[in-house]
Amino acid sequence: MPMIQFNNVTKVYPGAPQPSVKNLTISVPEGETCVVIGPSGCGKTTTMKMVNRLIEPTEGEILVGGRDIMKQSSVDLRRGMGYVIQQIGLFPHFTIRDNVATVPNMLGWKKERTYQRIDELLEVVGLDPVQFRDRYPSQLSGGQRQRVGVARALAADPPVMLMDEPFGAIDPITRDRLQNEFLRLQKRMKKTIMFVTHDIDEALKMGTLVCILQVGGVLQQLDSPSHILSAPANKFVADFVGSDRGLKKLTLVRVSEVMNTELVVGRHDQSADELAARMRQRGEDSLFIVDEMEHLIGYVNLEDAQTQPGQRASAILQHPIAVTEAEATMKDAFSQMLSNGIRYLPVLDGQKRLVGMVTADDAQRLIEKKQPALSRSAS
Ligand SMILES: Nc1ncnc2c1ncn2[C@@H]1O[C@H](COP(=O)(O)OP(=O)(O)OP(=O)(O)O)[C@@H](O)[C@H]1O
């Protein structure tokens, strides 16, 4: 049974000459992330807001968990759905803790249970609870506020998440990081997600299903990201996806799928002598340096190690120019290499440990492959 089911749904706003969503039938199975995308005004937000009845359909039916949403109260319906929007909508005069507590308070949870849950959630979204729970939204960066928005939506552990351009107003590097964090989270949570974006790269990265609408809310294709690229249903989809399909293929491949995990690394407390000997023996001209927690702290060049033999690694290391994460796409990694003028990137996991390395040659090989990589499917 699909978790979210639209059956011939149409929405005509009062006085509008044409429908904003027309005869839409889509199914989102449990645990899938369905990304809704299309040109401006095609009905993405209208489609999403009909799921929690912020907007009511004119015709057709919407079932969530097999139940007709019009046959239950909108308050009950919304309690089972996390909702994250671009402008976050945090209450400015509430602390972070009180913001995240909104739904648990509505549900009448005991204070202790709520506080414990909030601390857990802040950690899950990468915010230290002790440092952040008593602050106000204005004392946070945009990326941190967005994390609070995600924590708030997850507070009552709803099976369904609705996310309307959740990472839209954030700089590209923070956005990549939040996307990666959310992908790690989703691997564990397995929520059913409807996600609106206007960015095709984000759709191909975040979606297990991509739903492409044409203006008027007319469905063009609902398919896995790899099928959207390899078998666009029509010219509209092919044009929408764009002509650089070779590059787009990189969006379908995760860094974790191609990274080299057999790295030769040095420790921060080793001497330059030891490191230089290691590099010569392995034919390397630089080494990544990690601390005792396997956190990447930089790299050492062979030349520096040879000319300053008495030093410790920590005294001669250089800081990494850029890093990527295992969940990032090869497109993210390749653009980062291009914009920083480098040919490789160290790869970190969710705990910031060094787990591998990817190179521009890895990206090049993927671009040149004849067939799109079919590494992810909708199933
Ligand atoms: N409350 C409303 N009353 C009348 N028309 C509306 C209303 N809300 C949206 N529309 C119209 O419905 C159509 C779809 O709007 P919607 O916001 O769903 O599109 P969208 O795909 O999310 O757009 P965008 O990418 O620009 O945010 C648009 O033509 C819009 O003008």
The ligand as an SDF file (V2000), in Angstrom:
LIG
                    3D

 31 33  0  0  0  0  0  0  0  0999 V2000
   -4.0380   31.0760   -3.3080 N   0  0  0  0  0  0  0  0  0  0  0  0
   -4.0060   31.0950   -4.6410 C   0  0  0  0  0  0  0  0  0  0  0  0
   -5.0110   31.6530   -5.3410 N   0  0  0  0  0  0  0  0  0  0  0  0
   -5.0030   31.6760   -6.6900 C   0  0  0  0  0  0  0  0  0  0  0  0
   -4.0280   31.1280   -7.4330 N   0  0  0  0  0  0  0  0  0  0  0  0
   -2.9960   30.5500   -6.7880 C   0  0  0  0  0  0  0  0  0  0  0  0
   -2.9390   30.5150   -5.3810 C   0  0  0  0  0  0  0  0  0  0  0  0
   -1.7790   29.8770   -5.0160 N   0  0  0  0  0  0  0  0  0  0  0  0
   -1.1690   29.5470   -6.1830 C   0  0  0  0  0  0  0  0  0  0  0  0
   -1.8980   29.9480   -7.2360 N   0  0  0  0  0  0  0  0  0  0  0  0
   -1.5540   29.7370   -8.6470 C   0  0  0  0  0  0  0  0  0  0  0  0
   -1.4560   28.3440   -8.8910 O   0  0  0  0  0  0  0  0  0  0  0  0
   -0.3670   28.0430   -9.7530 C   0  0  0  0  0  0  0  0  0  0  0  0
    0.5650   27.0720   -9.0750 C   0  0  0  0  0  0  0  0  0  0  0  0
    1.1680   27.6850   -7.9400 O   0  0  0  0  0  0  0  0  0  0  0  0
    2.2060   26.9370   -7.0120 P   0  0  0  0  0  0  0  0  0  0  0  0
    2.6050   27.9010   -5.9380 O   0  0  0  0  0  0  0  0  0  0  0  0
    1.6480   25.6480   -6.6040 O   0  0  0  0  0  0  0  0  0  0  0  0
    3.3970   26.7120   -8.0310 O   0  0  0  0  0  0  0  0  0  0  0  0
    4.9080   26.2830   -7.7980 P   0  0  0  0  0  0  0  0  0  0  0  0
    5.2170   25.2620   -8.8190 O   0  0  0  0  0  0  0  0  0  0  0  0
    5.1060   25.9000   -6.3720 O   0  0  0  0  0  0  0  0  0  0  0  0
    5.6460   27.6450   -8.1350 O   0  0  0  0  0  0  0  0  0  0  0  0
    7.0820   28.2360   -7.7720 P   0  0  0  0  0  0  0  0  0  0  0  0
    8.1210   27.2920   -8.2810 O   0  0  0  0  0  0  0  0  0  0  0  0
    7.1040   29.5320   -8.5170 O   0  0  0  0  0  0  0  0  0  0  0  0
    7.0970   28.3960   -6.2800 O   0  0  0  0  0  0  0  0  0  0  0  0
    0.2760   29.3790  -10.0880 C   0  0  0  0  0  0  0  0  0  0  0  0
   -0.1920   29.8200  -11.3340 O   0  0  0  0  0  0  0  0  0  0  0  0
   -0.1950   30.3080   -9.0020 C   0  0  0  0  0  0  0  0  0  0  0  0
   -0.2960   31.6310   -9.4400 O   0  0  0  0  0  0  0  0  0  0  0  0
  1  2  1  0
  2  3  1  0
  2  7  2  0
  3  4  2  0
  4  5  1  0
  5  6  2  0
  6  7  1  0
  6 10  1  0
  7  8  1  0
  8  9  2  0
  9 10  1  0
 10 11  1  0
 11 12  1  0
 11 30  1  0
 12 13  1  0
 13 14  1  0
 13 28  1  0
 14 15  1  0
 15 16  1  0
 16 17  2  0
 16 18  1  0
 16 19  1  0
 19 20  1  0
 20 21  2  0
 20 22  1  0
 20 23  1  0
 23 24  1  0
 24 25  2  0
 24 26  1  0
 24 27  1  0
 28 29  1  0
 28 30  1  0
 30 31  1  0
M  END
$$$$
